[in-house]
Amino acid sequence: MRNSKKVLIDSNPGRSAQTYGIARQLGTDMDLIHEPSVGVIGNKGDSQCYLGVQQKVEAIHESLRLRIGVGEEELSMRLIQPEYTVATSDGMRNGTREMRYSLIGREVTHDSVCEHLSASGLEGTIAVVACDKPPVGTLAAILEHDRPAIMMSDGTIRPGIDSVTNERLDIISGFQIAGSDDEETKRRIACEACPGFGSCGGMFTYNTMQTFLGVVGMEPLHMVSPASDDLRRVEQFPGELISYLKGLIESRITPRDIVTRDSIRNAMIVAMAIGGSTNVLLHAPEIARAAGYANFSDQIMSPEEFNYLSEHVVPVLVDARPFGTYSMVDIDDCGGVQVIVKELLDAGLLNGETVTCTGETLAAQIARLNPPPPDGTVIYPVSTPYKDTGGLRVLGGNLSPEYSAVLKLAGVEGGLDDNIFVGKARVFDSEELLLIALEQEPLTFKDRDMVIVRYEGPSGAPGMPEMLDSTSRITTLCRQQDIVVGLMTDARFSGGSVGLVIGHVGPEAALGGPIALIENGDEIIVDLNINELNCSELNDPETFKMRKTLWEQTVQSHGGMHPAVGVADTRLLNRMRFSAVSAKLGGGMHPNRILWVSAPREPVKSSFVPSNIFRGNNKD
């Protein structure tokens, strides 16, 4: 174990005074105030995603309080009060400048949890997490603290029902109808899409990352898929979490023992198999960094291996929103994400020997849970999958020299001929300008346009907003006009986005990446046969040099910053502007844009190689 137990509260009467007082108020044994501390943390925000968190935190806290003591089944520890982080609602802010704070919120959550864990010296932590950015920030801080900890997702919201059509609704339904002229229908959908509480219910970023947490080993798998309002989350799971945490403390198993090279690789493979959000390629490097791995591509999974697995080895196993029909509550009704994990384990795609927060290996946890076989409608077997290839693809090429651009292939609805898209660039220097064009002149968008949205990257926006409003409007326009319009950006997308959309293009425009040099009418080629994203005009060295020189002159004449970058009028936005690393490295805030890693470690490489017993794994 990296650190030994450290008790922060000694016998000094000044330092002990409030500790005695808290123990008295909480009704715990005051003789235990000098023991290591244990407590619960949770994520809060201003949307329905977070409304259920406090209830679970309080239920776990009360269960902990009743388990504090000196008995054999009790924890001889100092109980501390619950703490909460703050977060921004993605749904309310998508398409606004306030959306810049969404990814920044991951970093703020990390800082907040880091302060709490470090200052409190927590020896045991239970975290209840919601939405997608706060869980990643929470886990990153937990990994840096590296004391026994366990996580539980708050759970998803249940789908709404359209009172007129009786069709299922979710927040994506609202965004996809935003361009309609039917004000009555827009209001009805908005009122009926989110009838309860919990995070987004489709296989969007929240459920991608909660599944990731379970597979990487930090959350018991059977706790991932139940809805937020499922009574198990307040009646059954609190006691189980405490027992698992007690086992971790006694066995001296820390988060870095759980989150390893192979467990992260497992989680990436499952993300492909569920057709998960592109954001996993932003969040996974941040989790790996916090676990001590400085270079995700070299130490965990290279883009080449990722693409090979996605193309030839890993299929999509779920018919799930936004590219399919069903939600996480349906997956839970069919046995939960453990059904998916068992299928992948049995097919040879996952390493079952990784350690999990239950104290078991992944394979042993699955064997104990004994999930049912796939139902064949919501969850498909590996032998006859929903889609033959994995849901994500990473692209290089002259527009993505960092090999960072990501396409959610599972969500593409058309435009690929022999795996190739060829279109003409239509350039916008901000998402705001694109939204104005989509609102005021939608019919000016033509078949095979490739919309370019730039200066919205981690430094440029600053904050790398996701573009659910833009992609939803384009998706609706394409369906109505029977055309194909692509979108590429140095920003990112919601897990609810569908269509030919490519994000995380790097280097970003604000830092002089090739995306900054594209002009209207340029030929853009997306070639999934070679996994490249190219601008034909930039293949010409003279053209590239001329455009680069003009860009540099513009920057120089504006004091070292391109005039198209977003306004950074708060300390937090300025911090992001001058400290954000590239999307390939996680897009987080680090001193001087240099990735910082606490206690770096080399990965322990196992002999396990992902394979699929139902197909040959040769590229042929």
PyMOL commands that set and color helices and strands:
alter all, ss='L'
color gray80, all
select helices_A, chain A and resi 13-26+30-32+48-50+53-67+90-93+97-120+133-145+171-176+183-192+205-216+221-223+232-235+237-251+255-258+261-273+280-290+296-299+303-313+328-333+337-346+362-369+409-411+431-440+442-444+468-481+509-511+514-517+536-539+541-557+571-579+583-585+591-593
alter helices_A, ss='H'
color red, helices_A
select strands_A, chain A and resi 37-45+78-79+83-87+122-129+149-153+160-161+168-169+392-395+405-408+420-428+449-453+485-489+501-503+523-527+532-535
alter strands_A, ss='S'
color yellow, strands_A
deselect
rebuild
show_as cartoon
